[in-house]
Amino acid sequence: MKRPTQKQITTIQLISKGMSPRQAMIKAGYSEGSAGHPKKNLLSKPQVLTIIDQMKLTLQQGGIDGIYLAKRLEEFARSDNAKVFYGAYDRISKIVGIEPSQSQLTPTRSITFNEWIESKPTVQVTETN
């Protein structure tokens, strides 16, 4: 198997720090055209998949897996601090590839504090074997 290139390594490091794959590819030195298709030009390459698998294994060995992240997200979702909640949402959504449109992030109307308290959502996490 080919060894990963420095561009590939740099790109994966930037993605792991929260940058989008496209932005990371450009910053690592890929052309705009290549960066426009990160799945085809980076994320499907065997040497890159090996790096990602190694990173996942390291996280799992440290006790960080999907269940751990879901429980942490639940804690953040229950946070009274909006900055904590939206910071966590932003970070996790980038990791799992959720990119909401601007219209999903723009409130349609303001609500009162009492309305917010009454409508505060709850999140339940269940473990499966």
ABEGO torsion letter per residue (X at the ends): XBBBBAAAAAAAAAAAAGBBAAAAAAAAGBBAAAAABAAAAAAABAAAAAAAAAAAAAAAAAGBBAAAAAAAAAAAAABABAAAAAAAAAAAAAAAGBBBBAAAABBABBBBAAAAAAABBBBBBBBBX
